[in-house]
Amino acid sequence: MCAKIINDDSGFILKQAVAAMQDKKAKQIISLDLSNIPNAVTKYFLICHAPSKVQVDAIYDNVVEIVWEQCGVKPFNREGHENSEWILIDYFDVVIHVFLEDIRTFYQLEDLWADALKKEYKSDD
């Protein structure tokens, strides 16, 4: 049974997910605000990468844990955890992508949504 939702505001979920990524030393953290793009599937994409599958898993685990603790929200859907190359965490209005570095470079997801408002977050490199 899920606990009562504490705060399911998409901006708050985004903020907590960014903090969780920063805590696990994610690289090149960016958000794409898709709210002004017609027919966009979500309000925000949050994207980062890591140099190893172990770190991709650690980022994923921390995002899910922190968003649950701080917001009381569990992901609607999760994909890619089996191979840890590209993990997608879906919170409806916030869709999170945690990539292995070379997979992010190959897919260039940011370029597919070039019309979105892009925000970069500080990461401790």
Secondary structure as UniProt FT lines:
FT   HELIX           10..23
FT   TURN            24..25
FT   STRAND          27..33
FT   TURN            35..36
FT   TURN            38..39
FT   STRAND          44..50
FT   HELIX           53..71
FT   STRAND          77..79
FT   TURN            81..83
FT   STRAND          86..90
FT   STRAND          94..100
FT   HELIX           101..107
FT   HELIX           109..112
FT   TURN            113..115
FT   STRAND          117..121
//
